[in-house]
């Protein structure tokens, strides 16, 4: 690992204090898939891996911001590849991953980032809404992992990083289905890590705190933001680049003995 900004084109992810960011030689040329990569944390992940010299493909349903991201990063050594994909459609998910594998020549890293934290009350939940929320926030993580495992084994190993949420650790209000799904992801990670470890496949959960993204900003007033910062151990708002810094480390060979655990980036908001 180095901290030479020139090795990533002298760029630092948006929101990064200063310009020097860690560089991981082991990520150069790696074939990375990011779900939900068109905006927010996902876009920060795509940018961070591109800056490491990785070959990145990402899926999303929001074509506008996704294509803008591809255009913005088009001058990189490996420009990112975007494919529209509704992750609740498992057949489409499998087909899209197969297409990406063919484009990249394999897969080394899967980042299961996509999710949706729409608020809801207990009384509003129907069986149909339950199924839709589980498909949106949990089911695709398993089926994406299942789809890439053969490619990871052919590569001699790899990394799967599942995104959880701090919300259920804090028992936040009006998120019962989202928090149920996110709690299950930590169990999914432990199970996958055990079953895939002898194939040199590492699986971990990333648990972000409240990250300052346009989507999150719509839920909070300035007073609400101040309450979050006051509850953290550290001042300031978490940025997508802060989450990306942890993801890069766990995806790199520097984290070769890290698996089956949850890694928080929450400024101590617990």
C-alpha positions, -999 to +999 in steps of 0.1 A: +000+000+000+012+035-008-002+070-004+011+085-037-018+105-052+000+105-086-006+068-089-043+075-091-040+104-115-036+129-086-073+127-079-090+123-045-126+113-041-151+141-036-153+153+000-118+141+009-098+164+032-065+169+015-053+152-017-033+122-005-052+089-006-040+054+000-031+034-032-034-004-033-013-019-060-032-052-056-064-035-069-048-024-102-065-043-130-089-061-106-124-068-121-150-052-098-188-052-099-207-026-079-244-027-075-263+006-071-232+024-084-249+053-101-252+077-072-245+083-035-222+058-018-222+036-049-209+063-071-181+070-046-172+034-047-171+033-085-149+064-086-125+051-059-119+017-077-114+035-110-088+057-094-070+025-082-067+013-118-094-014-114-117-025-142-151-015-128-186-024-140-217-012-121-254-017-123-283+006-114-318+016-125-311+053-126-297+058-161-292+096-160-267+098-131-251+065-141-243+077-176-231+110-162-207+091-139-194+071-169-189+102-188-171+120-160-147+090-155-143+083-191-107+095-192-094+069-167-071+041-177-102+018-174-134+036-180-163+021-160-190+000-177-226+007-168-255-017-173-292-010-164-305-037-141-334-041-118-319-063-091-353-076-079-355-095-112-332-124-104-331-137-140-321-103-153-295-100-125-279-133-135-279-124-171-263-090-165-236-104-143-228-130-170-226-102-195-203-082-173-181-112-167-177-116-204-168-079-208-143-079-180-129-114-186-139-125-151-147-111-117-125-105-086-146-083-064-183-080-059-197-050-039-233-056-029-242-019-022-277-014-037-305-008-013-335+015-006-344+029+028-379+042+022-397+049+054-428+030+064-450+023+094-458-011+108-495-007+099-487+000+062-469-033+057-487-058+035-473-093+025-467-079-010-447-049+004-428-072+027-417-093-003-408-063-024-387-048+004-368-081+010-362-084-028-349-048-029-327-049+002-317-085+008-324-112-018-303-097-046-272-098-024-274-136-021-281-141-058-254-117-070-229-136-047-241-169-060-237-157-096-201-146-092-188-175-071-178-196-101-158-167-116-141-160-082-131-197-079-117-197-114-096-166-104-082-185-074-102-164-049-118-130-045-138-107-023-175-101-016-185-071+004-221-068+015-235-035+026-254-035+059-267-005+079-262+011+112-299+017+114-309-016+130-280-013+155-296+020+166-332+008+163-343+038+142-380+045+137-401+038+106-376+013+090-388-021+103-385-039+070-352-022+059-337-030+093-349-066+092-332-070+058-300-053+069-298-074+100-301-105+079-272-094+057-248-098+086-259-134+089-256-139+052-220-126+053-211-150+081-226-179+063-210-171+029-176-165+046-177-199+062-188-218+030-165-200+006-134-194+028-116-226+017-119-213-019-099-182-008-131-160-011-133-134+017-168-120+027-174-091+050-201-066+058-196-028+055-218-009+080-219+028+072-232+054+096-252+084+083-234+093+051-240+127+036-256+120+002-284+137-017-308+109-008-300+111+029-303+148+030-340+146+021-347+128+053-330+153+077-335+190+087-304+210+097-315+203+133-316+166+126-282+166+111-269+184+142-284+157+164-266+130+144-232+148+146-238+153+184-244+116+188-212+107+170-178+105+187-163+126+159-174+159+145-183+162+108-204+143+083-193+110+068-187+113+031-189+085+004-151+088+001-148+078+038-168+046+031-148+040-001-116+041+019-127+012+040-140-007+011-108-004-009-088-017+020-111-047+025-110-055-012-072-053-014-047-080-006-037-060+025-069-074+041-061-110+031-069-124+065-101-103+071-133-122+066-167-130+082-170-097+101-187-064+102-166-032+096-182+001+107-175+036+093-199+056+114-178+083+133-187+064+165-225+069+161-235+040+184 
